[in-house]
Amino acid sequence: MSAPDDRAAGDPAPDAAAPGTDMVRVEVTVPLAVDRAFALFTEGLAGWWPNRVLQDPAATTDPELTASAMTLDPVVGGVWSERSTDGTERIWGAVRAWEPPRALTLDWAVGGDRTPEPDGRASTVVVRFAEVEGALTTVIVEHRDLDAHGAGEPAVRRWVAGDDGWWAILQAYVSAARG
């Protein structure tokens, strides 16, 4: 059930996560065949992912610091990470499942304060690609296991369910798909 809003048709809209659920779900339909939608999401990640960087609390917070590259190793056990303009690499998580062009599953080892989480504190992001018709694909992101973030779970939920979370991330993806 999507909350009513004033977003344009085709824009992603988050499902309201009911209290007590451990998942945030966002979906969007893009004007690409399923294989191209999967390739854009994975191989094209650096070209569409929002250009903001995770801040390491040990580093100086620099408002001019941005991500210069997002990478995703296309194998189970591979990592997805960002490299910032200062050369720092931050690991976001690991690839748990790789099933082109239908699905991928990723660890989300990022806290609600947008800093890397310690080992063992990662939620799960499941991304599925479903062909709607011809050259249309619905991309469904389910961010699960939020309780893995322990006491940080409410902050992670607020981030990934809010307008700066998966909605904004998928808005950038939709823009690239419409290209």
N, C-alpha and C positions, 0 to 999 in steps of 0.2 A: 504494500500500500504506500504510494508516494504521497508526500504532503503537497497540498496545492501551493503553487507559487507562480511567479510571473516570468519564469524562464521560457525561452522560445522553444517551439516544438523541435524535438530532436536533441535538445540539450540534456545532459545527464541530470537526474534528480535523485537524491538519496532517499532510500526507504527509511522511514522513521524506525529506529530500533526500539522495540518495546522494552520497558524496564525489565531487567532480569534476563534479557537475552544476551548472548555472548557473540553477537555478530552485527556488522554493519554491511548493508548491501546497496550497491549502486549499479545501475545498468544504463547503457546507451546503445543506440543503433547508429552504425556508421555506413556510409555509401561505398563499401568495399566488399569484395568477395571474402569468404572466411580465411583463405590462405593469405591474402594481402593484409587483412585486418590483424592477423596473428603476427605477420612479419613486421608490420608497422609498430605494433606494441612491443615487440621484443628486439628485433634488429635495429629498428628505427628509434629506440628509446631515447638516445642522446639528442635526437632532433626535435622531440616534442615534450619531454618531461619538463615541468616548470623549473625555471632556472633559479632555484634557491638552494642554499647549502645548509646542511645540518651544522649546528654550532657545537663544537667540542668545549665543554666547560673549562677545560684546562688551557684552552687557547684564548687569545684576545678576540673578543667579538668585534668584527669589522663589518659595518653595514654595507660596504662596497664588495664584500666577498660573495661570490656567486659560484654555483657549480659550473665547471667548464665541460664536464662529461659525465654522463650516466652510462654504466656498462652492465651487461647481463651476460654471464657465461651460459651458453645454451646447452647445458648438460646437468643431469642430476648431480648435486654436490657442488656445482659451480656457485659463484657468488654474484650478487648484484651490489653495485657500489657507485659512489660518486667521487669524482676528483674535483676539488675546488681550484679556483684560479691561483691560489697560493701553492698548489701542488699536493695538498693533503688529500689522501684517499680515506674515505670512510665507508666501511662495509655496512650495508643495510641488512643483509641476511644471505641465506643460501637458497638455491633452487632445490625444491623438494620433489617436484614432478615436472616432466617436460614431455608434452604430448601434442606436438604440432600436427595440424593447425587448430586443435580443439581446446587445449587447456594447458595451463601451467600453474604450479603452486610454489609460493615463495614464503620464506620466513620474513617476518617484519621485526627486526631487532632494533627498533627505534622507539624511544620513550616519548611521552606526551610533551616533554620539553624539547623535543627534536634533537636529543643527544643519543648516541649509541647506547644500547642496553647491554648489561653484562651477559655473559654466556648463560644460556638456559632461559632467558626472559624474552622470548620471541613469540609473537602471535603469528597467525597464518593468513596469507592472502591467496585465495583461489580465484583465478581468472579463467572464465570459460567463454568460448567463441561459438555462437550458434548461427548458422546460415538461416536467414529469414526468408529471402527469395532472391533469386538472381544475384545481384551485386550488393545485397544488403546483409550486414552481420550485426547481431546483437552481442555486445560484450558485457558480461556480467562479472562484477568484482564483488566477492564476498570476503570481508575481513573478519576472520574468526579467531576464537581462542584469546579474546582480549584479556581474560583473567590471567593469562601467562605473564602479564606485566605487573602483577602483584598490586601493591598500593598505588602504583602509577596508572592502573587501568582506567579510572575516570578521566584522567587527562588525555590518555591515548584515544579513548572513545570520543571525547569532545573534539579532538583534532581531526581524526579520520572521518567522523560523521558530520563535521562542520563544513562551512563554505570554503575553508582553506585546506580541506582534506581531499578525500576521494572525488568530491564533486569538482573541485578545481583541477585536480590531476586529470580526470577524464574530460573536462572541458578543453584542456590543451590537446588531448588525444583527438577529440572530435574535430578541432580546428585543423589539425594536421591531416586527418582523414579527408576532410572537405577540400584541403589544399588548394 
